[in-house]
Amino acid sequence: MIPHLLVWILPFVLPIQHSQSDSLKMIVEQTDDDSIKASSLLALSKLYYTFDQDTAILYGQEAKALAKKLGYKKIEANCLNIIGVANLIKADFENALSAHLEALSIRETIQDSVGMIESTMNLGNIHYRLRELEKAVVQYQKSLKLAQKINHERAMSLLYNNLGSYYLDRWQSWNEEDDFNMTKEYLEKSKAIKEKLQDKRGLINTLIQLGEIYYESGEKQKGILLLTRSLEIAEELNDTEGKLSSLGTLSNYHRDDNSLPKALAYASRAYEIAQATHSNYQINIAASRMSHLSAETQDYKNAFEYMLIKEASKDSIFNESRQKIRDELQIQYESEKKELENQKLTKDRELAELAIQRKNELLIIAIAVGLFLIVLVWYQRKINQKLRAAHSELEQVNAKVQSQNRHIQLQATELNTTNLALKKANKFRDKLFSIISHDLRTPFSSLNNSLDLWQSGELSQKEMDYILSNIATDTRTTSILLSNLLTWARTQMSSDQIDKTEFSLAELVSENQDLFAKQLEQKNIQLKNHIPPCLKISNDRERLSFIIRNILSNSIKFTPAGGTITVKTDPVNTNTILIEDSGIGMSQAQIDNLFNKKQYSTAGTNGEQGTGIGLMLCKDFADSIGANISVSSQSGVSTTFKVELGR
């Protein structure tokens, strides 16, 4: 059981508003008052620590440095606290522990009782996350004594909750009566204080934990009542996390009591809320629960659908993680760029100061010369010598500054070139990973899950036949995708190596026609090859074959049974291949999106599913061999693909 809160001294953090962060950043950039700047940087750190810990740590460190310079011990300790919490969220326990120990030392020095309560509580949370439970309890007890000493009821309620969580974990592991009694005692104390303070949001978690311990100890009805009350409060406050936790626990307990309709109702509500959050993590949990309950109620079709949703959300979580890595690289690049700009500004300032110094010297010399011109001619010569020396030195300094500026510009250019090369290298990897994660893993996962259900004997023959038809479709689609992917990946890794040979275009079309013989037979489609047998062309045979194969596959997919597909050359230009079909055609909007970089897929006339990447890859291949692909179509009548080959 995770401790109740990581930071209790901070207010509840709402979704950060751009206007608030932008206002604070503007204050930091424009103010010359270090105390205002330190407070604004601390506020920025507080805004970011829940969702962008690295940025929160950077702002916290900058605020801490300013506070230390100004001697503001309390602000310095608060900065260390935020840095420690952000590192704890990142699971960087060593830096989190160091920051909180330093904050505690400062707070003890200035006798900040409230701050000491916060620091000891957060030290307990770190030990709890490290599973050093006995050390965690020692820190919680220290914090509790401080809170009781100054009668800080808010802190006491949170510490009672954390101690209750500790004994709840012990009771669930060892089932000792003493642990059960201690859990109930601490959680009841926390509940009483939160009710007194009308801390409804904090009360939700306490009620859930009390509901769990009463239910699991045998007092099931009381446990259900407490969980129902936590759900009512969460709905009153529109606390999404509280609603999801309460609904999920109620669903699990009704499932344990074989009250499957009630369990399914609570699970369904949780799934709807999870979808509204757009959180792939919450959708994964809710869809998994719905899949299991649907299977238990013998609704295997829904069980299968929810299982697919669960797998899709798992893939999205993976992609979000990869996106965060890219964002961190971008932040690093921006930081380095800003540092270079700061260095340039420093050099410009030095140059300006030298120019001002020169003007001042010239002014002094002019005044001296004007006053003592007649009497002090000999002194004028010395002054002129000094001026020439100063001018020579200034020219040297200017030359040095200009050289440094050129070096800075060169570094900036090299950094930008490196960044572009990294993006280009990542482009192929990103596209490859995206295709594999969304188009290969899900069909194979569906196949494994379906076979597991069949092996366990939970599916009837009719249900298995239905699922097998879906598996067959997925397998064909995946096979085509894999073939396309391997060909495309091979050419991407050697994209500059075009292998031009002379070959018969009619034979190339016939080879691809043979590949689709079964599909043509199943849909009773005639494929007419009107390419002259004697026509020879010079091009990359494999890449052109890939283009023709994918266009034919697309034509078969969208041509209804009994239709016709014709392959021929343009009568005027034999280097132009025309592939016409009597299919369902396309709208102009569909044509406009046909070759863009997004995966675009539509079911065929017999419900065939595609991968959404075939035509996109055709466009890449066409560009690589100097060809152009265009489409003309009449919705509901026909579609013609034109492949214009370079000379």
C-alpha positions as CSV (number, residue, x, y, z in Angstrom):
1,M,0.0,0.0,0.0
2,I,1.5,3.3,-1.1
3,P,1.7,6.1,1.6
4,H,-1.2,8.5,1.6
5,L,0.6,11.6,0.2
6,L,4.1,12.5,-0.9
7,V,3.8,16.2,-0.1
8,W,1.1,17.3,2.3
9,I,2.3,20.9,2.8
10,L,1.5,21.8,-0.8
11,P,-2.0,22.6,-1.9
12,F,-3.9,20.2,-4.2
13,V,-2.4,20.7,-7.7
14,L,-5.0,21.3,-10.5
15,P,-4.0,20.8,-14.2
16,I,-1.4,23.5,-14.9
17,Q,-2.6,26.5,-16.9
18,H,-0.3,27.8,-19.5
19,S,-1.2,31.4,-18.6
20,Q,0.0,30.8,-15.0
21,S,3.3,29.3,-15.9
22,D,3.8,32.0,-18.7
23,S,3.2,34.8,-16.2
24,L,5.7,33.4,-13.7
25,K,8.3,32.9,-16.5
26,M,7.8,36.6,-17.6
27,I,8.3,37.7,-14.0
28,V,11.6,35.7,-13.8
29,E,12.8,37.2,-17.1
30,Q,11.9,40.8,-16.4
31,T,12.5,41.4,-12.6
32,D,15.8,42.6,-11.2
33,D,14.7,41.7,-7.7
34,D,16.4,38.4,-6.7
35,S,13.9,37.8,-3.9
36,I,10.9,38.0,-6.3
37,K,12.8,35.9,-8.8
38,A,13.5,33.2,-6.2
39,S,9.8,33.1,-5.1
40,S,8.7,32.9,-8.7
41,L,11.1,30.1,-9.6
42,L,9.9,28.1,-6.5
43,A,6.3,28.6,-7.7
44,L,7.2,27.3,-11.1
45,S,8.9,24.3,-9.6
46,K,5.7,23.6,-7.6
47,L,3.6,23.9,-10.8
48,Y,5.8,21.3,-12.7
49,Y,6.7,18.7,-10.2
50,T,3.6,16.5,-10.7
51,F,4.0,16.0,-14.4
52,D,7.5,17.1,-15.5
53,Q,10.0,16.3,-12.7
54,D,13.1,17.3,-14.6
55,T,11.9,20.8,-15.3
56,A,10.7,21.1,-11.7
57,I,14.2,20.1,-10.4
58,L,15.9,22.7,-12.7
59,Y,13.6,25.5,-11.5
60,G,14.0,24.3,-7.9
61,Q,17.8,24.3,-8.1
62,E,17.9,27.8,-9.6
63,A,15.5,29.1,-6.8
64,K,17.6,27.4,-4.1
65,A,20.8,29.0,-5.4
66,L,19.2,32.5,-5.2
67,A,17.7,31.8,-1.8
68,K,21.0,30.7,-0.4
69,K,22.7,33.8,-1.8
70,L,20.1,36.0,-0.2
71,G,20.2,34.1,3.1
72,Y,16.5,33.1,2.8
73,K,16.7,29.8,4.7
74,K,13.0,28.9,4.7
75,I,12.7,29.4,0.9
76,E,16.0,27.3,0.4
77,A,14.5,24.5,2.5
78,N,11.2,24.6,0.5
79,C,13.2,24.4,-2.7
80,L,15.0,21.3,-1.4
81,N,11.7,19.8,-0.4
82,I,10.3,20.1,-4.0
83,I,13.6,18.8,-5.5
84,G,13.4,15.8,-3.1
85,V,9.7,15.1,-4.0
86,A,10.4,15.3,-7.8
87,N,13.3,12.9,-7.5
88,L,11.1,10.5,-5.4
89,I,8.5,10.5,-8.2
90,K,11.3,9.7,-10.7
91,A,12.5,6.9,-8.3
92,D,15.8,8.6,-7.9
93,F,15.9,7.7,-4.2
94,E,19.5,8.7,-3.5
95,N,19.0,12.3,-4.6
96,A,15.6,12.4,-3.0
97,L,17.0,11.3,0.3
98,S,19.9,13.8,0.1
99,A,17.6,16.7,-0.7
100,H,15.2,15.9,2.2
101,L,18.0,15.5,4.7
102,E,19.5,18.8,3.8
103,A,16.0,20.5,4.0
104,L,15.5,18.9,7.5
105,S,18.9,20.2,8.7
106,I,18.0,23.8,7.6
107,R,14.5,23.6,9.1
108,E,15.9,22.3,12.4
109,T,18.3,25.2,12.5
110,I,15.6,27.9,12.0
111,Q,13.1,25.9,14.2
112,D,10.5,25.6,11.4
113,S,8.2,23.1,13.1
114,V,5.8,22.7,10.2
115,G,8.7,22.2,7.8
116,M,10.3,19.6,10.1
117,I,7.0,17.7,10.1
118,E,7.0,17.8,6.2
119,S,10.7,16.7,5.9
120,T,10.4,13.7,8.4
121,M,7.2,12.6,6.7
122,N,8.8,12.7,3.2
123,L,11.9,10.8,4.5
124,G,9.4,8.1,5.7
125,N,7.9,8.0,2.2
126,I,11.3,7.4,0.7
127,H,12.0,4.5,3.0
128,Y,8.5,3.2,2.3
129,R,9.2,3.2,-1.4
130,L,12.5,1.4,-0.8
131,R,10.6,-1.2,1.2
132,E,12.6,-0.2,4.3
133,L,9.4,-0.3,6.3
134,E,10.8,-0.2,9.8
135,K,12.8,2.9,8.9
136,A,9.7,4.5,7.4
137,V,7.7,3.9,10.5
138,V,10.4,5.6,12.7
139,Q,10.2,8.7,10.5
140,Y,6.4,8.7,10.5
141,Q,6.4,8.5,14.4
142,K,8.9,11.4,14.6
143,S,6.7,13.5,12.3
144,L,3.6,12.5,14.3
145,K,5.1,13.6,17.6
146,L,6.0,17.0,16.1
147,A,2.5,17.4,14.7
148,Q,0.9,16.4,18.0
149,K,3.1,18.9,19.9
150,I,1.8,21.8,17.9
151,N,-1.6,20.2,17.4
152,H,-1.3,20.3,13.6
153,E,-4.5,18.3,12.8
154,R,-4.0,18.3,9.0
155,A,-0.6,16.7,9.4
156,M,-1.8,14.3,12.1
157,S,-4.6,13.0,9.8
158,L,-2.1,12.3,7.0
159,L,0.4,10.6,9.3
160,Y,-2.3,8.4,10.9
161,N,-3.3,7.4,7.3
162,N,0.3,6.5,6.4
163,L,0.8,4.5,9.6
164,G,-2.5,2.7,8.9
165,S,-1.2,1.9,5.4
166,Y,1.9,0.4,7.0
167,Y,0.0,-1.9,9.4
168,L,-2.5,-2.7,6.6
169,D,0.3,-4.1,4.5
170,R,1.6,-6.1,7.5
171,W,-1.9,-7.5,8.1
172,Q,-2.4,-8.5,4.5
173,S,1.0,-10.2,4.5
174,W,0.9,-12.0,7.9
175,N,-2.8,-11.8,9.0
176,E,-1.9,-11.0,12.6
177,E,-4.7,-9.7,14.9
178,D,-2.4,-7.0,16.4
179,D,-1.7,-5.6,12.9
180,F,-5.4,-5.5,12.1
181,N,-6.2,-3.6,15.3
182,M,-3.4,-1.1,14.7
183,T,-4.6,-0.6,11.1
184,K,-8.2,0.0,12.2
185,E,-7.1,2.3,15.1
186,Y,-4.9,4.6,12.9
187,L,-7.3,4.7,10.0
188,E,-10.3,5.5,12.3
189,K,-8.2,8.4,13.9
190,S,-7.4,9.7,10.4
191,K,-11.1,9.5,9.4
192,A,-12.2,11.3,12.5
193,I,-9.9,14.3,11.9
194,K,-10.6,14.5,8.2
195,E,-14.4,14.5,9.0
196,K,-13.8,17.3,11.6
197,L,-11.7,19.3,9.1
198,Q,-14.2,18.5,6.3
199,D,-11.3,17.2,4.2
200,K,-13.6,15.3,1.8
201,R,-10.9,14.8,-0.8
202,G,-8.5,13.2,1.7
203,L,-11.3,11.2,3.3
204,I,-11.9,9.3,0.1
205,N,-8.6,7.4,0.4
206,T,-9.1,6.7,4.1
207,L,-12.6,5.3,3.5
208,I,-11.3,3.0,0.7
209,Q,-8.6,1.6,3.0
210,L,-11.1,1.1,5.9
211,G,-13.5,-0.5,3.5
212,E,-10.8,-3.0,2.4
213,I,-9.8,-4.0,5.9
214,Y,-13.4,-4.5,7.1
215,Y,-14.3,-6.4,4.0
216,E,-11.2,-8.7,4.0
217,S,-11.5,-9.3,7.8
218,G,-15.1,-10.6,7.4
219,E,-17.2,-7.6,8.0
220,K,-18.2,-7.4,4.4
221,Q,-21.3,-5.3,4.7
222,K,-19.5,-2.6,6.6
223,G,-16.7,-2.7,4.1
224,I,-19.2,-2.3,1.2
225,L,-20.9,0.7,3.0
226,L,-17.6,2.5,3.5
227,L,-16.6,2.0,-0.1
228,T,-20.0,3.2,-1.2
229,R,-19.6,6.3,0.9
230,S,-16.1,7.0,-0.6
231,L,-17.7,6.7,-4.1
232,E,-20.5,9.2,-3.2
233,I,-17.9,11.7,-2.0
234,A,-15.7,11.2,-5.0
235,E,-18.8,11.8,-7.3
236,E,-19.7,14.9,-5.2
237,L,-16.2,16.3,-5.7
238,N,-15.9,14.9,-9.2
239,D,-12.6,13.3,-8.1
240,T,-11.8,11.0,-11.1
241,E,-9.1,9.0,-9.3
242,G,-11.3,8.5,-6.2
243,K,-14.2,7.3,-8.4
244,L,-12.0,4.9,-10.3
245,S,-10.5,3.4,-7.1
246,S,-13.9,3.0,-5.4
247,L,-15.7,1.6,-8.4
248,G,-12.8,-0.9,-9.1
249,T,-12.7,-2.1,-5.5
250,L,-16.5,-2.5,-5.3
251,S,-16.5,-4.4,-8.6
252,N,-13.8,-6.8,-7.3
253,Y,-15.7,-7.5,-4.0
254,H,-19.0,-8.1,-5.7
255,R,-17.2,-10.5,-8.1
256,D,-15.7,-12.3,-5.1
257,D,-19.3,-12.7,-3.7
258,N,-20.5,-14.0,-7.1
259,S,-22.7,-11.0,-7.5
260,L,-21.6,-10.7,-11.2
261,P,-24.3,-8.3,-12.4
262,K,-23.4,-5.7,-9.7
263,A,-19.7,-6.3,-10.3
264,L,-20.2,-5.8,-14.0
265,A,-22.2,-2.6,-13.4
266,Y,-19.5,-1.1,-11.3
267,A,-16.8,-2.2,-13.7
268,S,-18.7,-0.7,-16.6
269,R,-19.0,2.7,-14.9
270,A,-15.2,2.6,-14.1
271,Y,-14.5,1.8,-17.8
272,E,-16.6,4.8,-19.0
273,I,-14.8,7.2,-16.6
274,A,-11.4,5.8,-17.6
275,Q,-12.2,6.4,-21.3
276,A,-13.2,10.0,-20.5
277,T,-9.7,10.6,-18.8
278,H,-8.0,9.5,-22.1
279,S,-5.4,7.8,-19.8
280,N,-4.0,4.7,-21.4
281,Y,-3.0,3.4,-17.9
282,Q,-6.5,3.7,-16.5
283,I,-8.1,2.3,-19.7
284,N,-5.8,-0.7,-19.5
285,I,-6.9,-1.5,-16.0
286,A,-10.6,-0.9,-16.6
287,A,-10.6,-2.9,-19.9
288,S,-8.8,-5.8,-18.2
289,R,-11.5,-6.0,-15.5
290,M,-14.3,-5.8,-18.1
291,S,-12.7,-8.6,-20.1
292,H,-12.5,-11.0,-17.1
293,L,-16.0,-10.2,-16.0
294,S,-17.4,-10.7,-19.5
295,A,-15.6,-14.1,-19.7
296,E,-17.1,-15.1,-16.4
297,T,-20.6,-14.2,-17.6
298,Q,-19.9,-16.2,-20.8
299,D,-20.0,-13.1,-23.0
300,Y,-17.0,-14.1,-24.9
301,K,-17.4,-11.7,-27.7
302,N,-17.2,-8.7,-25.4
303,A,-14.4,-10.4,-23.5
304,F,-12.4,-10.6,-26.7
305,E,-13.2,-7.0,-27.6
306,Y,-12.1,-5.7,-24.2
307,M,-9.0,-7.8,-24.4
308,L,-8.1,-6.0,-27.7
309,I,-8.7,-2.6,-26.1
310,K,-6.4,-3.6,-23.2
311,E,-3.6,-4.6,-25.6
312,A,-4.0,-1.4,-27.7
313,S,-3.8,0.8,-24.5
314,K,-0.7,-1.2,-23.4
315,D,0.9,-0.3,-26.8
316,S,0.0,3.4,-26.4
317,I,1.6,3.4,-22.9
318,F,4.8,2.2,-24.6
319,N,4.7,4.9,-27.3
320,E,4.0,7.6,-24.6
321,S,7.2,6.5,-22.8
322,R,9.2,6.8,-26.0
323,Q,7.7,10.2,-26.7
324,K,8.8,11.3,-23.2
325,I,12.4,10.3,-24.1
326,R,12.2,12.4,-27.3
327,D,10.9,15.4,-25.3
328,E,13.8,15.1,-22.8
329,L,16.3,15.1,-25.7
330,Q,14.6,18.3,-27.1
331,I,14.8,19.9,-23.6
332,Q,18.5,19.1,-23.4
333,Y,19.0,20.6,-26.9
334,E,17.1,23.8,-26.0
335,S,19.2,24.1,-22.7
336,E,22.5,23.8,-24.6
337,K,21.3,26.3,-27.2
338,K,20.3,28.8,-24.5
339,E,23.7,28.4,-22.8
340,L,25.4,29.3,-26.1
341,E,23.2,32.3,-26.5
342,N,24.0,33.4,-22.9
343,Q,27.7,33.1,-23.7
344,K,27.3,35.3,-26.8
345,L,25.4,37.9,-24.8
346,T,28.2,38.0,-22.2
347,K,30.8,38.6,-25.0
348,D,28.6,41.3,-26.5
349,R,28.4,43.0,-23.1
350,E,32.2,42.9,-22.7
351,L,32.6,44.5,-26.1
352,A,30.1,47.3,-25.2
353,E,31.9,48.0,-22.0
354,L,35.3,48.2,-23.8
355,A,33.7,50.7,-26.3
356,I,32.4,52.8,-23.4
357,Q,35.8,52.7,-21.8
358,R,37.4,53.9,-25.0
359,K,35.0,56.8,-25.3
360,N,35.7,57.9,-21.7
361,E,39.4,57.8,-22.3
362,L,39.1,59.8,-25.5
363,L,37.0,62.4,-23.7
364,I,39.5,62.8,-20.8
365,I,42.3,63.1,-23.3
366,A,40.4,65.8,-25.3
367,I,39.8,67.8,-22.2
368,A,43.4,67.5,-21.1
369,V,44.7,68.5,-24.5
370,G,42.3,71.5,-24.6
371,L,43.4,72.8,-21.2
372,F,47.1,72.2,-21.5
373,L,47.7,72.4,-25.3
374,I,50.0,75.4,-25.2
375,V,51.8,74.7,-22.1
376,L,52.1,70.9,-22.2
377,V,53.0,70.0,-25.8
378,W,55.4,67.4,-24.6
379,Y,52.7,65.8,-22.4
380,Q,50.4,65.6,-25.4
381,R,52.9,63.3,-27.2
382,K,52.9,60.9,-24.3
383,I,49.1,60.9,-24.2
384,N,49.0,60.2,-28.0
385,Q,51.4,57.3,-27.4
386,K,49.1,55.9,-24.7
387,L,46.1,56.4,-27.1
388,R,47.8,54.4,-29.8
389,A,48.7,51.6,-27.4
390,A,45.1,51.6,-26.1
391,H,43.7,51.5,-29.6
392,S,46.0,48.6,-30.6
393,E,45.0,46.7,-27.4
394,L,41.3,47.4,-28.2
395,E,41.7,46.1,-31.7
396,Q,43.3,42.9,-30.3
397,V,40.4,42.5,-27.9
398,N,37.9,43.1,-30.7
399,A,39.6,40.5,-32.9
400,K,39.6,38.0,-30.0
401,V,35.8,38.6,-29.3
402,Q,35.0,38.2,-33.0
403,S,37.0,35.0,-33.1
404,Q,35.0,33.8,-30.1
405,N,31.7,34.8,-31.7
406,R,32.6,32.8,-34.8
407,H,33.5,29.8,-32.6
408,I,30.1,30.1,-30.9
409,Q,28.3,30.3,-34.2
410,L,30.2,27.2,-35.4
411,Q,29.3,25.3,-32.3
412,A,25.6,26.2,-32.7
413,T,25.8,25.1,-36.4
414,E,27.4,21.8,-35.4
415,L,24.8,21.2,-32.7
416,N,22.0,21.9,-35.2
417,T,23.5,19.5,-37.7
418,T,23.9,16.8,-35.1
419,N,20.3,17.3,-34.0
420,L,19.1,17.0,-37.7
421,A,21.1,13.9,-38.1
422,L,19.6,12.4,-34.9
423,K,16.1,13.2,-36.1
424,K,16.8,11.6,-39.5
425,A,18.2,8.5,-37.8
426,N,15.2,8.3,-35.5
427,K,12.7,8.7,-38.4
428,F,13.3,5.2,-39.8
429,R,13.4,3.6,-36.3
430,D,10.2,5.5,-35.2
431,K,8.3,4.5,-38.3
432,L,9.4,0.8,-38.0
433,F,8.5,0.6,-34.2
434,S,5.2,2.3,-34.8
435,I,4.2,-0.2,-37.5
436,I,5.4,-3.2,-35.5
437,S,3.7,-2.1,-32.2
438,H,0.3,-1.2,-33.8
439,D,0.0,-3.7,-36.7
440,L,2.0,-6.8,-35.7
441,R,1.7,-7.1,-31.9
442,T,-2.1,-6.8,-31.7
443,P,-3.0,-9.6,-34.2
444,F,-0.4,-12.0,-32.6
445,S,-1.6,-11.1,-29.2
446,S,-5.3,-11.7,-30.3
447,L,-4.3,-15.0,-31.7
448,N,-2.5,-16.1,-28.4
449,N,-5.4,-15.0,-26.3
450,S,-8.0,-16.7,-28.5
451,L,-6.1,-20.0,-28.4
452,D,-5.8,-19.7,-24.6
453,L,-9.6,-19.3,-24.4
454,W,-10.1,-22.3,-26.7
455,Q,-7.6,-24.5,-24.8
456,S,-9.3,-23.7,-21.4
457,G,-12.6,-25.0,-22.9
458,E,-14.4,-21.7,-22.3
459,L,-15.5,-21.3,-26.0
460,S,-18.1,-23.2,-28.0
461,Q,-17.4,-24.5,-31.5
462,K,-19.6,-21.7,-33.0
463,E,-17.7,-19.0,-31.0
464,M,-14.4,-20.5,-32.0
465,D,-15.4,-20.5,-35.7
466,Y,-16.3,-16.8,-35.4
467,I,-12.9,-16.0,-33.8
468,L,-11.0,-18.2,-36.3
469,S,-12.5,-16.2,-39.2
470,N,-11.2,-13.0,-37.6
471,I,-7.8,-14.6,-37.0
472,A,-7.6,-15.7,-40.6
473,T,-8.3,-12.2,-41.8
474,D,-5.7,-10.8,-39.3
475,T,-3.2,-13.4,-40.4
476,R,-3.5,-12.5,-44.1
477,T,-3.3,-8.8,-43.3
478,T,-0.2,-9.4,-41.1
479,S,1.5,-11.5,-43.7
480,I,1.1,-8.8,-46.4
481,L,2.3,-6.2,-43.9
482,L,5.3,-8.2,-42.9
483,S,6.2,-8.8,-46.6
484,N,5.9,-5.0,-47.3
485,L,7.7,-4.2,-44.2
486,L,10.7,-6.4,-44.9
487,T,11.0,-5.2,-48.5
488,W,10.7,-1.6,-47.4
489,A,13.1,-1.9,-44.5
490,R,15.7,-3.5,-46.8
491,T,15.5,-0.7,-49.2
492,Q,15.5,2.0,-46.5
493,M,18.8,0.6,-45.2
494,S,20.2,0.9,-48.7
495,S,18.0,3.7,-50.0
496,D,20.7,5.1,-52.3
497,Q,21.4,1.8,-54.1
498,I,19.1,1.6,-57.1
499,D,19.5,-1.7,-59.1
500,K,18.5,-0.9,-62.6
501,T,18.0,-3.8,-65.1
502,E,16.2,-4.4,-68.3
503,F,13.2,-6.7,-68.0
504,S,9.8,-7.5,-69.5
505,L,7.0,-5.5,-67.9
506,A,4.3,-8.0,-69.0
507,E,6.2,-10.8,-67.2
508,L,6.5,-8.7,-64.0
509,V,2.7,-8.1,-64.0
510,S,2.0,-11.8,-64.6
511,E,4.2,-12.8,-61.6
512,N,2.2,-10.5,-59.4
513,Q,-1.1,-11.8,-60.9
514,D,-0.1,-15.3,-59.9
515,L,0.4,-14.1,-56.3
516,F,-3.2,-13.0,-56.1
517,A,-4.7,-16.0,-57.9
518,K,-6.6,-17.2,-54.8
519,Q,-8.0,-13.8,-53.9
520,L,-9.1,-13.3,-57.6
521,E,-10.8,-16.7,-57.6
522,Q,-12.6,-16.1,-54.3
523,K,-14.0,-12.8,-55.5
524,N,-14.6,-13.9,-59.1
525,I,-12.5,-11.0,-60.4
526,Q,-10.9,-11.0,-63.9
527,L,-7.4,-9.4,-64.0
528,K,-6.6,-8.6,-67.6
529,N,-2.9,-8.1,-68.5
530,H,-2.8,-6.0,-71.7
531,I,0.9,-5.1,-71.5
532,P,2.6,-5.9,-74.8
533,P,4.9,-9.0,-74.3
534,C,7.7,-7.4,-76.3
535,L,7.8,-4.2,-74.2
536,K,11.1,-4.0,-72.3
537,I,11.8,-1.3,-69.7
538,S,14.9,-0.3,-67.6
539,N,14.3,0.3,-63.9
540,D,14.7,-1.2,-60.4
541,R,12.7,-4.4,-60.9
542,E,12.1,-5.2,-57.2
543,R,10.9,-1.7,-56.3
544,L,8.6,-1.5,-59.3
545,S,7.2,-5.0,-58.5
546,F,6.5,-3.8,-54.9
547,I,4.5,-0.8,-56.3
548,I,2.5,-2.9,-58.8
549,R,1.8,-5.6,-56.2
550,N,0.4,-3.1,-53.6
551,I,-1.7,-1.3,-56.2
552,L,-3.2,-4.7,-57.4
553,S,-3.8,-5.7,-53.8
554,N,-5.7,-2.4,-53.2
555,S,-7.7,-2.9,-56.4
556,I,-8.7,-6.4,-55.5
557,K,-9.7,-5.2,-52.0
558,F,-12.1,-2.5,-53.3
559,T,-13.5,-4.3,-56.4
560,P,-16.7,-6.2,-55.7
561,A,-17.3,-9.8,-56.8
562,G,-17.6,-10.3,-60.5
563,G,-15.5,-7.1,-61.2
564,T,-12.6,-6.5,-63.6
565,I,-9.1,-5.1,-63.2
566,T,-7.1,-4.1,-66.3
567,V,-3.3,-3.5,-66.5
568,K,-2.1,-1.7,-69.6
569,T,0.3,1.1,-70.8
570,D,-0.7,4.6,-71.9
571,P,-1.1,4.5,-75.7
572,V,0.8,7.8,-76.0
573,N,3.6,7.1,-73.5
574,T,4.6,3.4,-73.0
575,N,6.6,4.4,-69.9
576,T,3.2,5.0,-68.1
577,I,1.4,2.1,-66.5
578,L,-2.4,2.3,-66.0
579,I,-4.2,0.0,-63.5
580,E,-7.9,0.3,-63.8
581,D,-10.6,-1.4,-61.7
582,S,-14.4,-1.5,-61.6
583,G,-14.4,-1.0,-57.8
584,I,-16.3,1.3,-55.5
585,G,-14.1,4.3,-56.2
586,M,-13.0,7.1,-53.9
587,S,-14.0,10.7,-53.0
588,Q,-11.7,13.6,-53.6
589,A,-11.0,13.8,-49.8
590,Q,-9.9,10.1,-49.8
591,I,-7.6,10.7,-52.8
592,D,-6.0,13.7,-51.1
593,N,-5.2,11.6,-48.0
594,L,-4.1,8.5,-49.9
595,F,-0.3,9.0,-49.8
596,N,0.1,11.1,-46.7
597,K,2.3,10.0,-43.8
598,K,-0.6,8.9,-41.6
599,Q,-1.7,5.3,-41.7
600,Y,-5.0,5.3,-43.5
601,S,-7.1,2.1,-43.9
602,T,-10.6,1.3,-45.0
603,A,-12.4,-2.1,-45.0
604,G,-12.7,-3.8,-48.5
605,T,-15.9,-4.9,-50.2
606,N,-15.7,-8.3,-48.4
607,G,-14.7,-6.7,-45.1
608,E,-10.9,-7.1,-45.8
609,Q,-8.7,-5.2,-43.4
610,G,-5.5,-3.5,-44.5
611,T,-2.5,-2.1,-42.6
612,G,-2.8,1.4,-43.9
613,I,0.8,1.7,-44.9
614,G,1.0,-0.1,-48.4
615,L,0.2,3.0,-50.5
616,M,2.4,5.2,-48.3
617,L,5.3,2.9,-48.9
618,C,4.5,2.8,-52.6
619,K,5.0,6.6,-52.6
620,D,8.4,6.2,-50.9
621,F,9.5,3.6,-53.5
622,A,8.2,5.7,-56.4
623,D,10.2,8.7,-55.3
624,S,13.3,6.6,-54.9
625,I,13.2,5.3,-58.6
626,G,12.1,8.7,-60.1
627,A,8.5,7.7,-60.7
628,N,5.3,9.4,-60.0
629,I,2.0,7.9,-58.8
630,S,-1.4,9.6,-59.4
631,V,-5.0,8.5,-59.0
632,S,-8.2,9.4,-60.7
633,S,-11.5,8.0,-59.5
634,Q,-15.3,8.2,-59.8
635,S,-17.1,7.2,-56.6
636,G,-19.1,4.1,-57.0
637,V,-17.8,3.4,-60.6
638,S,-14.0,2.9,-60.9
639,T,-10.5,3.9,-59.9
640,T,-7.4,4.3,-62.1
641,F,-3.8,4.3,-60.7
642,K,-1.2,5.9,-63.1
643,V,2.5,5.1,-62.6
644,E,4.7,7.4,-64.7
645,L,8.2,6.0,-64.9
646,G,11.2,8.2,-65.5
647,R,13.1,8.1,-68.8
